[in-house]
Amino acid sequence: MGGDARRARLLPEAKLHEQVNGEWSLVETQRHVLFAGDAWLGNAVLEEEAPYHPLGFPAGGMPPDATAKLGLTLEATPTLDEVLALRLARMATMRRVIDGLTEAELDRVCGRKPADPYPDQEYAVRRCLKVVLKEEAEHHRYAVRATSPRSRPVPEPGEGAPRLRRRARASPGRSQLGSTAGSLTSADTPA
């Protein structure tokens, strides 16, 4: 989050938890990105024994019994720094995974889906990592807007906003996940 975190820390704590116009608060947004990384990377790609942190925050359509099964505590009110520390750890895991990728690993079908409420279908590593990258990019846009001194609206894609495509540099023998990160379909977007 970098500069966004610095700007956010200048805001009163209450502002970090404030919802405006039906949107999540800044802390809820960061909790959601934590959940996305836990679901799509920790559970689907890495098949971790306990991938979900209790502070994760799924999208609103997940039934309460499903969130309880995952061990999520939606009513928690963590500080921004608590959530960011968890996010930094998940981001470090993502970097390690990307650093070790091969084309074969990108095409590997995961043994698990992101979470129980998701449809039973094949989830390839490539798709799962693209979802995590898209979540990071989209919620970064929100964080920039939420911490901006002017709080100006960020244009939607197609309305003058820059495209979020960026090619990752790949060293010889490594895949180029970043070259496909901008080509998500709505089917890749978590519910």
C-alpha positions as CSV (number, residue, x, y, z in Angstrom):
1,M,0.0,0.0,0.0
2,G,3.0,2.3,0.4
3,G,2.0,5.9,0.1
4,D,-1.6,5.0,0.6
5,A,-0.8,3.6,4.0
6,R,1.1,6.7,5.0
7,R,-1.9,8.9,3.9
8,A,-4.3,6.6,5.7
9,R,-2.4,6.7,8.9
10,L,-2.9,10.5,8.9
11,L,-6.7,10.0,9.1
12,P,-8.5,9.6,12.3
13,E,-9.2,5.9,13.2
14,A,-13.0,6.5,12.9
15,K,-12.5,7.6,9.2
16,L,-10.7,4.3,8.4
17,H,-13.8,2.4,9.5
18,E,-16.3,4.7,7.9
19,Q,-18.5,3.5,5.1
20,V,-19.5,6.1,2.5
21,N,-22.2,5.7,-0.1
22,G,-22.6,2.0,0.6
23,E,-19.0,1.2,-0.1
24,W,-16.7,-0.7,2.3
25,S,-14.5,1.3,4.7
26,L,-10.8,1.4,4.0
27,V,-10.2,-1.2,6.6
28,E,-12.9,-3.5,5.2
29,T,-11.4,-3.1,1.8
30,Q,-8.0,-4.2,3.0
31,R,-9.6,-7.1,4.9
32,H,-11.3,-8.1,1.6
33,V,-8.0,-8.2,-0.3
34,L,-6.6,-10.3,2.6
35,F,-9.5,-12.7,2.0
36,A,-8.9,-12.8,-1.7
37,G,-5.3,-13.7,-1.2
38,D,-6.2,-16.4,1.3
39,A,-8.9,-17.9,-0.9
40,W,-7.3,-17.8,-4.3
41,L,-3.6,-18.2,-3.3
42,G,-3.6,-19.8,0.1
43,N,-6.4,-22.3,-0.4
44,A,-6.7,-22.9,-4.2
45,V,-3.0,-22.6,-5.3
46,L,-1.0,-23.6,-2.2
47,E,-3.6,-25.8,-0.6
48,E,-2.6,-24.6,2.9
49,E,-4.0,-26.4,5.9
50,A,-5.5,-23.3,7.4
51,P,-5.5,-20.6,4.6
52,Y,-8.1,-18.2,5.9
53,H,-7.2,-15.6,8.5
54,P,-10.1,-14.7,10.8
55,L,-9.9,-11.1,9.8
56,G,-10.5,-11.8,6.1
57,F,-13.7,-10.2,4.7
58,P,-15.5,-11.9,1.8
59,A,-17.7,-10.2,-0.7
60,G,-21.2,-9.5,0.6
61,G,-22.9,-12.5,-1.1
62,M,-21.2,-15.2,1.0
63,P,-23.8,-16.7,3.4
64,P,-23.1,-16.3,7.2
65,D,-22.8,-20.1,7.6
66,A,-20.1,-20.3,4.9
67,T,-18.1,-17.4,6.6
68,A,-18.4,-19.2,9.9
69,K,-17.1,-22.5,8.3
70,L,-14.0,-20.6,7.1
71,G,-13.4,-19.2,10.6
72,L,-14.0,-15.6,9.6
73,T,-15.0,-13.0,12.2
74,L,-16.8,-10.4,10.1
75,E,-17.8,-8.4,13.2
76,A,-14.1,-7.8,14.2
77,T,-12.8,-4.2,14.1
78,P,-9.1,-4.6,13.6
79,T,-6.8,-1.5,13.2
80,L,-5.5,-0.7,9.7
81,D,-2.0,-1.7,10.8
82,E,-3.2,-5.1,12.0
83,V,-4.7,-5.8,8.6
84,L,-1.8,-4.4,6.6
85,A,0.7,-6.6,8.5
86,L,-1.3,-9.7,7.5
87,R,-1.6,-8.4,3.9
88,L,2.2,-7.8,3.7
89,A,2.8,-11.4,4.8
90,R,0.4,-12.7,2.1
91,M,2.0,-10.4,-0.5
92,A,5.4,-11.9,0.4
93,T,4.0,-15.4,-0.2
94,M,2.6,-14.2,-3.6
95,R,6.0,-12.9,-4.6
96,R,7.7,-16.2,-3.7
97,V,5.1,-18.1,-5.7
98,I,5.5,-15.9,-8.7
99,D,9.3,-16.1,-8.5
100,G,9.1,-19.9,-8.8
101,L,6.6,-20.2,-11.5
102,T,7.0,-22.1,-14.7
103,E,4.5,-22.4,-17.6
104,A,3.6,-25.9,-16.4
105,E,2.9,-24.6,-12.9
106,L,0.7,-21.8,-14.4
107,D,-1.4,-24.3,-16.2
108,R,-1.7,-26.7,-13.3
109,V,-5.3,-27.3,-12.2
110,C,-5.6,-26.6,-8.5
111,G,-6.9,-29.4,-6.2
112,R,-9.2,-27.0,-4.4
113,K,-11.6,-24.2,-5.3
114,P,-11.1,-20.8,-3.6
115,A,-13.8,-21.4,-1.0
116,D,-16.9,-23.7,-0.6
117,P,-19.4,-21.2,-2.0
118,Y,-17.5,-21.0,-5.3
119,P,-18.7,-23.2,-8.1
120,D,-17.3,-26.7,-8.6
121,Q,-15.1,-26.3,-11.7
122,E,-11.5,-26.3,-12.6
123,Y,-9.3,-23.5,-11.3
124,A,-5.9,-23.2,-12.9
125,V,-3.1,-21.6,-11.1
126,R,-2.9,-18.9,-13.8
127,R,-6.5,-17.9,-13.2
128,C,-6.2,-17.9,-9.4
129,L,-3.1,-15.6,-9.5
130,K,-4.8,-13.3,-12.0
131,V,-7.7,-12.9,-9.6
132,V,-5.4,-11.9,-6.7
133,L,-3.6,-9.4,-8.9
134,K,-6.9,-7.9,-10.1
135,E,-8.2,-7.6,-6.6
136,E,-5.0,-5.8,-5.6
137,A,-5.2,-3.4,-8.5
138,E,-8.9,-2.6,-8.1
139,H,-8.8,-2.1,-4.3
140,H,-5.6,0.0,-4.7
141,R,-7.8,2.4,-6.8
142,Y,-10.2,2.6,-4.0
143,A,-7.5,3.2,-1.4
144,V,-6.0,6.0,-3.5
145,R,-9.5,7.6,-3.7
146,A,-10.2,7.0,0.0
147,T,-7.0,8.6,1.2
148,S,-6.8,11.4,-1.3
149,P,-7.0,14.8,0.3
150,R,-9.6,15.8,-2.4
151,S,-11.4,12.4,-2.4
152,R,-12.1,12.8,-6.1
153,P,-13.8,9.9,-7.8
154,V,-11.6,7.5,-9.8
155,P,-13.0,7.0,-13.3
156,E,-14.2,3.5,-14.2
157,P,-12.3,1.6,-16.9
158,G,-13.4,2.8,-20.3
159,E,-14.1,6.3,-18.9
160,G,-10.6,7.7,-19.3
161,A,-9.0,5.6,-16.6
162,P,-5.6,4.1,-17.5
163,R,-5.6,0.3,-18.2
164,L,-4.2,-1.8,-15.4
165,R,-2.1,-3.9,-17.8
166,R,1.5,-4.2,-16.8
167,R,4.0,-6.8,-18.0
168,A,6.1,-8.5,-15.3
169,R,9.7,-8.8,-16.1
170,A,10.6,-12.4,-16.4
171,S,14.1,-13.8,-16.2
172,P,15.1,-16.7,-18.4
173,G,13.3,-19.9,-17.6
174,R,10.5,-18.1,-15.7
175,S,6.9,-17.5,-16.8
176,Q,5.3,-14.2,-17.7
177,L,2.3,-14.2,-15.5
178,G,2.0,-10.4,-15.7
179,S,1.5,-10.5,-19.4
180,T,-1.8,-12.1,-18.9
181,A,-2.9,-10.4,-15.7
182,G,-4.9,-7.7,-17.5
183,S,-7.1,-10.1,-19.5
184,L,-9.5,-11.2,-16.8
185,T,-13.1,-12.0,-17.6
186,S,-16.0,-11.5,-15.3
187,A,-15.9,-15.3,-14.6
188,D,-12.6,-14.7,-12.8
189,T,-13.9,-12.1,-10.5
190,P,-14.7,-13.5,-7.0
191,A,-18.3,-13.4,-5.9
